[in-house]
Amino acid sequence: IIVGSQSVGKSRLIETLAGEQFNFISGTLGSRRPTILEFRNVESATESKWYVLDQDTNHWESRPTGEVMEIVGKAHNSLGVDVSERAVKVRIESNMCVDMQIVDLPGYRSFAVDEGGRVLAKKIEQLNGRFLFDPRNVILCVEEAGDAANLSTLRRVAEADPDYKRTILIRNKLDKYYNDLDPNNVNKWLEGMGDLPRNLMKFALTLPHWTEGSPPPKTLQELRDEMSKSDIDRFAALGTTRKHLEMVGFNNFARYMEKRTERMFVEAIGPVLAKLRDLEGAMSRREEQLQDELEQSDPAQIL
């Protein structure tokens, strides 16, 4: 699951994971329900394909990207100032995306202009909390890079995951803080200057960005790789240790997430296979019992 305050870069992180730019139209109030995005990397794909799950038929329907954006936007806007646990589900198949499934939760609101906004903010807190406290969920906590002592979303996450076993911190907009760093503080800064738990998995990165109101100068995939390289080069030049350099840049984050997703799958499939083996054993024993009963009921055996 992805959590973060509004305008912290949560949507751009999702776009970067997808490998292409898109925009869910959800009005001035933002999202009001979970959006489940299933990314499938298809190396042979020549273009991305988008699908929406029809909630009535439970079938995936292929649609143009623009229609998908409109459907998702309407799903959020239809709630007005209310929220819902019922998710809207989207699938993307592309040779540019990572292999993973994420749940994008409504952004936390730190400021509300009226009572309606305050009520909505409270409802979002409650909705997100139900996902945060589910022990099955890995939490991607998006914050802006900067003062590690003032990370509001991470404080909320800590209530649900106090040992940070399920939490990954993503400190975005790293390039804004390049000039604050030097060889004497760079490694400590990546660790949070003592304000972040050492056992918390954390990354600092710059996501693709460009002049507001202008089209992107390159493809999102190209910008993604360029900015990841820029982060790595900048920190390597400052003498960052190899261990800490692995905490820098989008590509390092993406590799970690793919490995963690694979590990989660392996851990999840073990109990399933054990259950199937138990069922197989039970069926074999039942087959033997039925065979015995059949033989005992044979008239020739009875005589």
N, C-alpha and C positions, 0 to 999 in steps of 0.2 A: 504494500500500500504506500502511496505517496501523500505526505502531509506537508503543509507549509502555509505561511501567511500569504495574503494577496500580494502580487507584484514582486515576489521573491525569485521568480523564475521557474516555477513549477511546470507551467505549460510549455516553456521552451525546453525543459529537460525531457518532457514527454515527446516533443517533436524531434529532439536530438536522438532519442532512443529509436524513434520510428525511422529516422533518416530522411525526413522530408517535412516541409512546412505545411501546417494546416491550422484551422482556427474553428473551434467549436463555438458557435454563436449562442452565447448564454446571457446577453444583455448586461445591463449595468450592475445587476446583483450577483453576477457570476454563477458558478455551478451550485445546484441545490440537491443533488443526488450523486451517488457513486457512479463513476464511469469506468467500466472494466474494459481494458484494452489488451487484446491478445496479439502479441507480435510474433510472426512466424517468418524466419529467415529462409527464403527460397532462392538458392544460388542461381538457378536456371531462369528466374523471372526476369523479363526484359522491362517490365513496368509494374508498379505497385497495384495491388487489388484490395479493395475495401469491401467489408461486409458488415451488415448490421443484423443482430439476432432479433427475429420477429417474436415478440413476447407471447403472441397468441398461438402460433404454430410451432414455436421452439425450433425453427429452421433458420439457418444463416442465409441471408439474401445479399447477393452481390449488387453493389450500387456505385455510381460515380462518386468521387470524393466529395464534390459539392453537395450532393444529396445526403450523404452521410453526415456532413457538418450540420446541415439543416435539421435532420432528424434528431441528432443529439441536442442541438440548441433548443428545439421545441420541447424535448423531454425535460429539459431544465426549466425553461420559461413557463411551462404549463403549471408549475408548482407555485408561481407567484412568490410570496414571501414565506412559503412553507418549505419543508424538506421531506425527503422520502428515502427509506432504505432500499427501495426497489431500484436496482441498477439498470443503466442502459449499457448494452454490450456491443463492442466493436472489435472486428478482427482486421489486421493488416498483414498482407503477404507481400514481401519485398526482398530484394537482394541487398538492401541497405540497412535493414533493421536488425536489432538483436533478437535472440530467442528468449522470450520471457513473457509473463503475463503480469500486468500491474493493475491496481485499482486506484484511480485518481479520486481523492476525496475533496469536498469543497474546501476552499481556502479559509483559514481563520481570519476573522475581522477584528482588527485592533481598534477601529473607530466606527461609530455609527452616528448618523446625523439626527435620527429620530427614534421613537419607541419601536416602530416596525423593524428598523435595522438592528436594534438591540435584541429584540426577540429572535430575529433570524440568526444573529451571531450566537445566541445561547443554544438554539436548536442545532446549529452546525457543530458546536462543541459536543453536544450529546450524541449526535450521529457519528462523528469521528471517533468518539470515545469507545463506541461499541466495536469498532474495527481495531482500534489500538489495543484494547484489552483481550482480543482474541489471540491466544498463544500460538495459533497456526500462522499468523501473519508476520512477515518480515517488514519492517518499517523503514522507508526511505524518508528521512527528515531533511527537508530543504530549507536552508538558511542562507542569508547573505554572509559572505566572508567578511571578517572584521573582528570586532571585539567579541571574543568567545564567551565572555562573562554575561552577555546580554542576548542569549538565543531563546526567544520566547516559545517557539514551537518545541524545541528540545526539552524545555521544562515540562511541557504537557506530556511529551512522550515518556519522560522519566517516571511519571506517575504510573504508567501502564507497564513499563519495562525498566524497572529500577536498576537492574544489573546490565542493561544494554546488550543482552544476548541476541535480541532480534533487531536491533537498531543500527542503521548505517546513516551517518551524518554526511550531507553533501553541502559543502560551503561554496556557494555560487558567486559569480562576479569577481573572480580572483584577480583579474587584471586591474581592477580599481585600487588594489592594495600592493601592486608591484613596488611602488616607491617607498613603502613603509618597511621594506625588508632589506636586510644586509647579511653578510656571511656570519655575523655574530648572533643573529636572532632567528634565522630562517627555520632551523629545525625545531626550535622551541615554539615558534609561531604555528607551524603545522600541527604540533601536539596541543595547541590551545593555550600556550603560555601559562600552563598550570590550572586553567579553568575548565578543562575537559577531562573526563576520565580516561586513563591510559588504555583501558580495555575497550573503549568505544571505537568501533571501526569508522574511520572518517576519511573523506576525500575533499580536496580543494581544487576547484576547476573553473574554467571560463567557458560558458556556453556560447554558441553563435549569436552574434548581435550585430546590428547595423543601424544606420541613421533612421530614426522613426519617421514613418511616412514615405520612405523610399523602398523600392524593391531590393531584395538581397543581391549583393554584387556577384555572388557565386551560388552554387547549389549548397543546400544545407549540409550535405555530406562533406563537401570540400571545406566549408567554413568550420565544421566540426573537427576535422583532422588538422586544419591549420592552427586553430586556437588551442587544441590539445598539445600540438608540437610547440607552440609559443610558450605555453605554461611550463612544459618540461625543460625547454631550452633556458628559460629565464631562471628557473630554480637550480638547474644543473650548473649554470654559470655562477651562482651564489655559493656553490660548494655543498649543496644539500646531500646528505648521505643517501646511499642506495635504498636503504629501508624507507626513508622518508620520501624519496622521489617516487616511490610506488604509490604514494598517497596523492599524487598530483596529476591533473589532467583527465579529460573525459575518457580517453582510450583505456587508461589504467582502471578507471571505475567500471567501464563496460566489461573489460576482461574479468574483473573480480565478480561482477554480477552474474556473468554467464557460468563461471565455475561454481559459484554458490548455488545457482539454480540447478545445475547438474547434481550437486551434492544433495540438495533438498529432494530431488527426484529419487535418487538412489535410496536415501533414508526413508522416503515415503513408500517406495515400492517393496521394501523388505517385509513390513507387516502384511501387505497385501498378498505377497507370495506365500507367506507363512499361513495366512488364512486359507488360501486356495489349496495348499498342501493338506491342511486339516480337513477341508471339505472333501478332497479327493480320498483321504483315508476313511472318512465317515461313509462315503459312497461305496467304497470297496467293501467295507464291513457289512453294509446294508445289502450289497449284492450277494455276498456269501450267505447271509441269513436267508434271503429270498430263495437262493438256490437250495439250501437245506430244506426249507419249507416245501419247495416244489418237489424235491425228491421224496420227502416223507408223505406227501399227499398223492404220490403215484400209486394207482390201484395195484400195480404189480408188486410194489414194495409192501403195501398193506396186506395182501394175500400171503 
